[in-house]
């Protein structure tokens, strides 16, 4: 009987202990599975945070201008500053073809892993993932720079190194390793001890990282680990695998004491041990089943119910630890979810959230056959607030703007911050009239004076409106067209603008022209035409005006009034102006060698007047070609001077000091006066063609022209009339002592070869 009791006691002991061990191992497996999901969500959260940081940079207007203009220094500075701000380890800008423009790792696009991720970004609009590069894994996002179509791609990433593994271990409670393989090279970043990390490196070929694979049991340097492998990146040449491990020794430690107690009880009293074994079996299996069911709830994503244990033994401690883990996971998931869909600074929705809301609103409007409106708001001169008052004040302005938008919106509307100083508002069941009325309220709210840090700040705002389904039937189209309407509002200097049909095509053409302008000089697509200027007294040719023409290889002739403003906006005007000036001065040299020294007039843009180095470059070109400075005349418009009178006047005085002639072009169409012009170092005033083309002796234009000529002469200025198209106009200008004439009646602008032929014919006619 004693032997029988001993056998029963041993069997009971084995049943209790082995059952407990099996349950704990099952719990460890469940915990490993939960840890795997937490790990995946943490990486996703990092990707979204990184995506938000890159979106801020890609949406910055100044950064877009730098990308559009190809200013590598500005682009590199902005990239490195943003990378430093978010502690990123890698950042670069690639062009639409995937070629590096600049950044911290210029040769990254050469890797196959990056090429695959970039292809996904081009297909889906953006991309995030893991890439292997030079022995290191990186978590990377790729976001387009819109203007409004993609003109470049910002790529930013964090190194998946040992520090990241330690951070993730602190959040998941699991050992974390990153196994990066490139060809024959294997690199492991791990929270494991060195010997175990080396053992894991040798066993990396045995890792099963296929989706849905069960945890594996590995013996690493004498200790067993439940192992879950997650493939983060894979390819023919490289792969990155995350390895999550739970030590079975650590998991089973709470039951070692239980084993010793059971053995001691069995040895002391076999009969009592029989009763005690039954009691322990019942007292242990019940709470462990409770824990197992709780683990299943956590696996399904339900963290609402805590595990209650009345006992105070190790199982109760395990239940307490389980409850702590469960509440910690729930709290982190809630925080991650909030950060994923809300702007950190203002607390309102972010781009991801508003896009989802717009998609839902489109579905509702489609079912109910109603309209919806998307409003794109941009705060004007916000960069000036940051530059002059500091970023802290700028942050307060953004927070106050977000609150004012909330108060100004009607019930049911949604507002989000897209980044920088741009906001997006969704209005459901709103037609054009309702959208414009709501936009007007928001404009009034944002333009009202702000009192921030004892300062009074007044802001302007531009609003673009796009309607569903009239202007677009999907989220991306509505947002893009609302942004286009916003830029139209800025250009027209109005507060709000409804999207106009066809603007997409114009923007696409503008973007193509901006891109091709950079290469137009290199490809020799630009041409100079010359329009003769004659002395009004004897009609002898005394000069020419240089006019720029562009013959686009696909679009054909592009009018100057179409591509010159684009060149100014995109920052491409400087190389074009330099090309025109160099060619014009070289032509002056050639004409001088042939014995003809006309005054050659070249137009300058408003942006040229902000270039402090322009006078020095012109002087160098004149000296290099042995051309007298007085043979070159530079024409500037009133509006160009009035844009920044102080700066423009300084540059004009330096040009005057170099010896070149200066002329005010298109006089009468701007906002200046002769009183203002007397402050400028100019020698000539050109009356705009709008006053000359239909000139009649007794018309209103005649009074303006006579008065302008007389007043200009009294100020010591030479007067040139452009737009002379009739003999009657020519005679009128001669009678009233205009100095020089220019227009179609004399000659149209001509290419060089036709100009020289025209000069020969004109001189023959004059001699006859």
ABEGO torsion letter per residue (X at the ends): XAAAAAAAAAAAAAAAAAAAAAAAAAAAAAAAAAAAAAAAAAAAAAAAAAAAAAAAAAABAAAAAAAAAGBAAAAAAAAAAAAAAAGBABBBBBBAAGBBABEABAAAAABAAAAAAAAAAAAAGBBBEBBBBGGBBBBBBBBBBBOABBAEBBBBBBBBBAAAAAAAAAAAGBBBBBBBBBEABBBBBBABBAAAAAAAAAAAAABBABBGBBBBBBBBGGBBBBBBBBBABBBAABBBBBBBBBBAAAAAAAAAAAAAAAAAAAAABAAAAAAAAAAAAAAAAAAAAAAAAAAAAAAAGBAABBBBBABABAAAAAAAAAAAAAAAAAAAAAAAAAAAABBAAAGBBBAAAAAAAAAAAAAAAAAAGBBBBBBBBBBBGAAAAAAAAEAAAAAAAAAAAAAAAAAABBBGBBBBBAEEABBBBBBBGBBAAAAAAAAAAAAAAAABBBBBGGBBBBBBBBBBBBBOAAAEABAAAAAAAAAAAAAAAAAAGBABBBBBBGAAAAAAAAAAAAAAAAAAAAAGABBBBBBBBBBAAAGBBABBBBBBBBBBAAAEBBBAAAAAAAAAAAGAAAAAAAAAAAAAAAAAAAAAAAGBBBBBBBBBBAAAAABAAAAAAAAAAAAAAGBBAAABBBBBBAAAAAABAAAAAAAAAAAAAAGBBBBBBGBGABABBAAAAAABBBABBBBBAAAAAABBAABAAAAAAAAAAAAAAAAGBBBBBBGBABAAAAAAAAAAGBABBBEAAABBBBBAAAAAAAAAAAAAAAAX
